[in-house]
Amino acid sequence: MYVHTCARVRLDVHTRARYSGAVTRALHVYAGSVARARIAERGWDPALFSLLLGAAGGPKWLVLSQLDRVLSSSLLAPARRRAPLHAFGTSIGSWRHACLAQADPRAAIGRMELGYIEQRYDARPPPERVTAVTSALLDTVLGETGPEELVAGARLRVHIGTVRGLRIVAGAGRRQQAAGMLLAALANAVDRGLLQRWYQRVVFTSGGLADVGLRFTDFQSTTAPLRPDNVAPALLASASIPLTLEGVRDPPGAPPGRYWDGGIVDYHHDLRGYAGDGLVLYPHFYGHLIPGWFDKPFRARRPRGALLERVVMLAPSPAFVRSLPGGKIPDRHDFTRLRTDARIERWWTVVQRASALAEEFTDLLARADPLDGVRSFAA
């Protein structure tokens, strides 16, 4: 078995030398027009930001774990903010926020890294097995006090995105789910709005959605109060990929039904639901956004222009991604394409090398010109 040590998550000399020549080679920072103007005037003032977004993406989060550590002690630190930052995420994005919202976010991130990377399964495990392993991992991530800390919202005001299955996808049967997802994909190809015939967005919220400017009017949507007894069920539901996990039935405090991965509707978020004036901070795997899981083939649906005016996105550069093992960010196909020990070794290597993103962002925060190296979004 591959043994994790602290030394493995530090940049080695070769990697440092490789990225020291160009401060934005590993990390690309994008800012919309409004965001650029405000940062130029006030620098990287944490008070500029009112919303933190987190995308679905499974193992892709590993490329951001080192960056999250830096954010937890800089832009997201309670001591540097007058009020908690709101955070909306789905799937692994909501799990990252669950770490950042805890009193000791770095410890929570470390627990999640270790448990996530070291997952072991037999070939093609059934949904019951994956659900059991994921639930146990979540308990480790939250620890004894995590649910109460998320609800209190002292660091982050957390909002967890899920979907409630309707009609054929309301049940847990694999044939039902496969047929329902096929119908949903076909309908979505015609019009993204038709997806709401199969899925209802349900956001578990610790309050203040309207205050931050989050308005979910594009789909049939509702909210449920985030409580200590439903933090774990909400987070598990938010990451319950149909056909891979069992989903979560009747989470406390929410409408009855079976709940699934929030990324089905809000994969990377399309930002049409944000009407706030503050800036949006978005650590992301890519330099582009895909609204919902079924929208991957439709480049025309990606948010552009005015939707990105207030967004600051932090993403690994294409050159950095090509330098990773296999030339890509980890994804869930690694579970089947790689032998377990090889996958674990590769994922720890990605975490180690992703320190370059954290170091470059730390450097950016200290520069005299706060926009030095910051890019505009592509038209």
C-alpha positions as CSV (number, residue, x, y, z in Angstrom):
1,M,0.0,0.0,0.0
2,Y,1.2,3.5,-0.8
3,V,1.9,5.3,2.5
4,H,1.1,9.1,2.7
5,T,3.6,11.3,4.5
6,C,3.7,15.1,4.9
7,A,6.7,15.2,2.7
8,R,4.7,14.0,-0.2
9,V,2.6,17.1,-0.3
10,R,5.5,19.5,-0.6
11,L,6.9,20.6,-3.9
12,D,10.2,19.0,-4.6
13,V,13.2,20.9,-6.0
14,H,12.6,19.9,-9.6
15,T,9.0,21.0,-9.5
16,R,9.8,24.3,-7.9
17,A,12.4,25.0,-10.5
18,R,10.0,24.2,-13.2
19,Y,7.4,26.8,-12.2
20,S,9.7,29.5,-10.7
21,G,10.2,31.1,-14.1
22,A,6.6,32.2,-14.7
23,V,4.3,33.2,-11.8
24,T,1.2,32.3,-13.7
25,R,2.3,29.2,-15.4
26,A,0.6,26.8,-12.9
27,L,-2.3,29.0,-12.0
28,H,-4.4,31.1,-14.3
29,V,-6.5,33.9,-12.6
30,Y,-9.4,35.3,-14.6
31,A,-11.5,38.3,-13.6
32,G,-14.5,39.9,-15.2
33,S,-14.7,43.6,-15.9
34,V,-16.4,44.7,-12.7
35,A,-14.1,42.4,-10.7
36,R,-11.0,43.9,-12.3
37,A,-12.0,47.4,-11.6
38,R,-12.7,46.8,-8.0
39,I,-9.5,44.8,-7.4
40,A,-7.5,47.5,-9.1
41,E,-9.0,50.0,-6.7
42,R,-8.9,48.1,-3.4
43,G,-6.5,45.2,-4.0
44,W,-7.4,41.7,-2.8
45,D,-9.7,42.9,-0.1
46,P,-11.7,39.9,1.3
47,A,-14.7,42.2,1.8
48,L,-15.0,42.5,-2.0
49,F,-16.3,38.9,-2.2
50,S,-19.8,37.9,-1.2
51,L,-20.1,34.4,-2.8
52,L,-17.8,31.4,-3.0
53,L,-18.7,28.8,-5.7
54,G,-17.8,25.1,-5.8
55,A,-18.3,22.9,-8.8
56,A,-19.1,19.2,-9.1
57,G,-16.3,17.1,-10.4
58,G,-15.4,14.2,-8.1
59,P,-11.6,13.6,-7.9
60,K,-10.9,16.8,-9.8
61,W,-11.0,18.5,-6.5
62,L,-7.6,17.2,-5.6
63,V,-5.9,19.8,-7.8
64,L,-7.5,22.5,-5.6
65,S,-6.9,21.1,-2.2
66,Q,-3.6,23.0,-1.6
67,L,-5.2,26.2,-3.0
68,D,-8.1,25.8,-0.5
69,R,-5.6,25.7,2.3
70,V,-4.3,29.1,1.3
71,L,-7.8,30.5,0.8
72,S,-8.8,29.4,4.3
73,S,-6.2,31.6,5.8
74,S,-6.4,34.5,3.4
75,L,-9.5,35.6,1.6
76,L,-11.8,33.3,3.6
77,A,-10.3,33.9,7.1
78,P,-12.9,35.2,9.5
79,A,-10.4,37.7,11.0
80,R,-10.2,39.4,7.6
81,R,-13.9,39.7,7.0
82,R,-16.7,41.7,8.6
83,A,-19.2,39.0,7.9
84,P,-19.1,35.3,6.9
85,L,-18.8,34.6,3.2
86,H,-21.7,32.7,1.5
87,A,-20.8,29.5,-0.3
88,F,-22.9,27.5,-2.8
89,G,-21.6,24.2,-4.0
90,T,-22.7,20.9,-5.4
91,S,-21.2,17.4,-5.1
92,I,-17.5,17.6,-4.3
93,G,-17.8,21.4,-4.3
94,S,-20.1,21.3,-1.3
95,W,-17.7,18.9,0.4
96,R,-14.9,21.3,-0.1
97,H,-17.0,24.0,1.5
98,A,-17.8,21.7,4.4
99,C,-14.1,21.5,5.1
100,L,-13.6,25.3,4.7
101,A,-16.5,26.0,7.1
102,Q,-15.1,24.1,10.0
103,A,-13.1,25.7,12.8
104,D,-9.9,24.0,11.6
105,P,-10.3,23.9,7.8
106,R,-6.8,22.7,7.1
107,A,-7.3,19.6,9.3
108,A,-10.6,18.9,7.6
109,I,-9.0,19.2,4.2
110,G,-6.2,16.8,5.3
111,R,-8.8,14.3,6.5
112,M,-10.7,14.5,3.2
113,E,-7.5,14.1,1.1
114,L,-6.4,11.0,3.0
115,G,-9.8,9.3,3.0
116,Y,-10.7,10.2,-0.5
117,I,-7.4,9.2,-2.1
118,E,-7.1,5.9,-0.1
119,Q,-10.5,4.6,-1.2
120,R,-10.3,1.0,-2.2
121,Y,-12.9,-1.1,-4.0
122,D,-13.3,-4.4,-5.6
123,A,-13.9,-4.4,-9.4
124,R,-17.2,-2.6,-10.2
125,P,-18.5,-2.2,-6.7
126,P,-22.3,-2.1,-6.3
127,P,-24.0,1.3,-5.4
128,E,-24.5,-0.1,-1.8
129,R,-20.8,-0.5,-1.3
130,V,-19.9,2.9,-2.8
131,T,-22.5,4.6,-0.7
132,A,-21.2,2.9,2.5
133,V,-17.6,3.9,1.8
134,T,-18.7,7.5,0.9
135,S,-20.8,7.8,4.0
136,A,-17.9,6.7,6.2
137,L,-15.6,9.1,4.5
138,L,-18.0,11.9,5.1
139,D,-18.2,11.1,8.8
140,T,-14.4,11.4,8.9
141,V,-14.4,14.7,7.1
142,L,-17.1,16.2,9.4
143,G,-15.6,14.9,12.6
144,E,-17.4,15.3,15.9
145,T,-18.3,19.0,15.6
146,G,-18.5,19.6,11.8
147,P,-22.3,19.6,11.5
148,E,-22.7,22.2,14.2
149,E,-19.9,24.4,12.7
150,L,-21.5,24.3,9.3
151,V,-24.9,25.3,10.7
152,A,-23.4,28.1,12.8
153,G,-21.7,29.6,9.8
154,A,-19.0,31.4,11.7
155,R,-16.5,31.0,8.8
156,L,-18.8,30.3,5.8
157,R,-22.6,30.5,5.4
158,V,-23.0,27.1,3.6
159,H,-25.6,26.3,0.9
160,I,-25.6,22.7,-0.4
161,G,-27.1,22.0,-3.8
162,T,-28.9,18.7,-4.4
163,V,-31.7,17.5,-6.7
164,R,-34.8,15.6,-5.8
165,G,-35.7,12.9,-8.4
166,L,-39.2,13.2,-10.0
167,R,-41.2,10.7,-12.0
168,I,-39.1,7.8,-13.2
169,V,-35.9,8.9,-11.5
170,A,-37.7,9.2,-8.1
171,G,-36.8,5.5,-7.3
172,A,-33.5,3.8,-6.7
173,G,-33.7,1.0,-9.3
174,R,-30.8,1.1,-11.7
175,R,-32.9,0.4,-14.8
176,Q,-35.3,3.2,-13.8
177,Q,-32.4,5.5,-13.3
178,A,-30.7,4.6,-16.6
179,A,-34.0,5.1,-18.5
180,G,-34.8,8.3,-16.7
181,M,-31.4,9.8,-17.3
182,L,-31.6,9.0,-21.0
183,L,-34.9,10.8,-21.2
184,A,-33.6,13.7,-19.2
185,A,-30.5,14.0,-21.5
186,L,-32.7,14.0,-24.6
187,A,-35.0,16.6,-23.2
188,N,-32.0,18.7,-22.0
189,A,-30.6,18.6,-25.6
190,V,-33.7,20.4,-26.7
191,D,-33.9,22.9,-23.9
192,R,-32.1,22.9,-20.6
193,G,-35.3,24.1,-18.8
194,L,-37.0,20.8,-19.7
195,L,-34.7,19.0,-17.2
196,Q,-37.0,20.2,-14.4
197,R,-39.5,17.6,-15.5
198,W,-37.2,15.0,-13.9
199,Y,-35.3,16.9,-11.2
200,Q,-36.1,19.5,-8.7
201,R,-33.3,21.6,-7.3
202,V,-33.3,21.6,-3.5
203,V,-30.8,23.8,-1.7
204,F,-30.0,23.0,2.0
205,T,-29.3,26.5,3.3
206,S,-28.0,28.0,6.5
207,G,-29.8,31.2,5.6
208,G,-29.3,34.4,3.7
209,L,-29.7,33.3,0.1
210,A,-31.7,36.4,-0.8
211,D,-29.2,38.6,1.1
212,V,-26.3,37.4,-1.1
213,G,-28.3,37.6,-4.3
214,L,-28.8,33.9,-5.1
215,R,-32.1,33.5,-6.9
216,F,-33.0,30.1,-8.2
217,T,-35.7,31.0,-10.7
218,D,-34.4,29.0,-13.8
219,F,-35.6,25.7,-12.5
220,Q,-38.3,24.3,-10.2
221,S,-36.4,24.9,-6.9
222,T,-37.0,24.9,-3.2
223,T,-34.9,25.3,0.0
224,A,-34.6,23.3,3.2
225,P,-33.1,24.6,6.4
226,L,-29.6,23.2,7.1
227,R,-29.6,21.6,10.5
228,P,-27.1,19.5,12.4
229,D,-29.2,16.3,11.7
230,N,-29.3,16.9,8.0
231,V,-25.8,18.2,7.2
232,A,-24.4,14.7,6.5
233,P,-27.5,13.5,4.5
234,A,-27.4,16.7,2.4
235,L,-23.7,16.4,1.7
236,L,-24.1,12.7,0.8
237,A,-27.1,13.5,-1.5
238,S,-25.2,16.3,-3.2
239,A,-22.5,13.8,-4.2
240,S,-24.8,10.8,-5.0
241,I,-24.1,10.1,-8.7
242,P,-27.0,8.1,-10.1
243,L,-26.1,4.4,-10.9
244,T,-22.9,4.8,-8.8
245,L,-24.5,5.6,-5.4
246,E,-27.9,4.8,-3.9
247,G,-29.0,8.4,-3.4
248,V,-30.5,9.7,-0.1
249,R,-34.1,9.0,0.8
250,D,-36.1,11.5,2.8
251,P,-33.4,13.7,4.3
252,P,-34.6,15.4,7.5
253,G,-36.3,18.8,7.1
254,A,-36.7,18.5,3.3
255,P,-39.5,17.4,0.9
256,P,-39.9,13.6,0.8
257,G,-38.2,11.8,-2.0
258,R,-34.8,10.4,-3.2
259,Y,-32.1,13.0,-3.6
260,W,-29.2,12.9,-6.0
261,D,-26.0,14.7,-7.1
262,G,-26.6,18.5,-7.3
263,G,-24.3,18.6,-10.3
264,I,-27.0,17.1,-12.5
265,V,-28.5,20.6,-12.6
266,D,-25.7,22.8,-11.2
267,Y,-22.5,21.1,-12.6
268,H,-20.4,24.2,-12.8
269,H,-23.2,26.7,-12.3
270,D,-24.4,29.1,-15.1
271,L,-24.5,32.2,-12.8
272,R,-27.9,33.3,-14.0
273,G,-29.1,32.7,-10.5
274,Y,-26.7,35.3,-9.1
275,A,-28.0,38.8,-8.8
276,G,-25.7,40.2,-6.0
277,D,-23.4,43.1,-6.2
278,G,-20.4,41.5,-4.5
279,L,-17.7,39.6,-6.3
280,V,-17.9,35.8,-6.8
281,L,-14.8,33.8,-5.9
282,Y,-14.5,30.6,-8.0
283,P,-11.6,28.2,-7.5
284,H,-12.3,25.8,-10.4
285,F,-10.7,22.9,-12.4
286,Y,-11.0,24.7,-15.7
287,G,-11.1,28.1,-17.3
288,H,-14.7,27.6,-18.5
289,L,-18.1,26.7,-17.0
290,I,-20.6,24.0,-18.0
291,P,-24.0,24.8,-16.5
292,G,-25.4,21.2,-15.9
293,W,-24.0,17.7,-16.2
294,F,-26.0,17.1,-19.4
295,D,-24.7,20.3,-20.9
296,K,-21.2,19.0,-21.6
297,P,-21.6,18.8,-25.4
298,F,-23.1,22.3,-25.7
299,R,-20.4,24.9,-25.8
300,A,-22.9,27.6,-26.6
301,R,-24.5,27.2,-23.2
302,R,-21.3,28.1,-21.3
303,P,-21.7,31.4,-19.4
304,R,-19.9,34.4,-21.1
305,G,-19.9,38.1,-21.1
306,A,-22.1,39.9,-18.5
307,L,-22.6,36.7,-16.5
308,L,-18.9,36.7,-15.6
309,E,-18.4,40.5,-14.9
310,R,-18.2,39.9,-11.1
311,V,-16.4,36.6,-11.2
312,V,-12.8,35.9,-10.1
313,M,-11.8,32.4,-11.2
314,L,-8.7,30.5,-10.1
315,A,-7.9,27.5,-12.3
316,P,-4.9,25.4,-13.2
317,S,-3.3,26.4,-16.5
318,P,-3.5,23.9,-19.4
319,A,0.4,23.7,-19.3
320,F,0.2,22.7,-15.6
321,V,-2.5,20.1,-16.3
322,R,-0.4,18.6,-19.1
323,S,2.5,18.2,-16.7
324,L,0.5,16.0,-14.3
325,P,0.7,12.2,-14.4
326,G,-1.3,11.1,-17.4
327,G,-1.5,14.7,-18.6
328,K,-4.8,15.3,-16.9
329,I,-6.5,16.2,-13.7
330,P,-7.8,13.2,-11.7
331,D,-11.3,12.0,-12.6
332,R,-13.6,9.2,-11.5
333,H,-12.6,7.1,-14.5
334,D,-9.2,6.6,-12.8
335,F,-11.0,4.1,-10.5
336,T,-11.5,1.7,-13.4
337,R,-8.6,2.7,-15.7
338,L,-5.9,2.4,-13.1
339,R,-4.9,-0.3,-10.7
340,T,-5.7,0.8,-7.1
341,D,-2.1,1.3,-6.0
342,A,-1.2,3.2,-9.2
343,R,-4.2,5.5,-8.8
344,I,-3.4,6.3,-5.2
345,E,0.2,7.0,-6.1
346,R,-0.9,9.2,-9.0
347,W,-3.4,11.2,-6.9
348,W,-0.9,11.9,-4.1
349,T,1.5,13.2,-6.8
350,V,-1.2,15.6,-8.1
351,V,-1.8,16.9,-4.5
352,Q,2.0,17.4,-4.1
353,R,2.4,19.3,-7.4
354,A,-0.7,21.4,-6.9
355,S,1.2,23.2,-4.2
356,A,2.4,25.3,-7.2
357,L,-1.1,26.8,-7.5
358,A,-1.2,27.7,-3.8
359,E,2.3,29.3,-4.0
360,E,1.5,31.4,-7.0
361,F,-1.8,32.7,-5.5
362,T,0.1,33.6,-2.3
363,D,2.6,35.5,-4.5
364,L,-0.2,37.3,-6.3
365,L,-1.8,38.5,-3.0
366,A,1.5,40.1,-2.1
367,R,2.3,41.9,-5.3
368,A,2.2,45.7,-5.6
369,D,0.0,45.4,-8.7
370,P,-3.0,43.3,-7.7
371,L,-3.8,42.6,-11.3
372,D,-0.4,41.6,-12.4
373,G,-0.9,38.5,-14.5
374,V,-4.7,38.4,-14.0
375,R,-6.4,37.5,-17.3
376,S,-9.7,38.6,-18.8
377,F,-12.3,35.9,-19.7
378,A,-12.3,34.9,-23.3
379,A,-15.1,36.4,-25.4
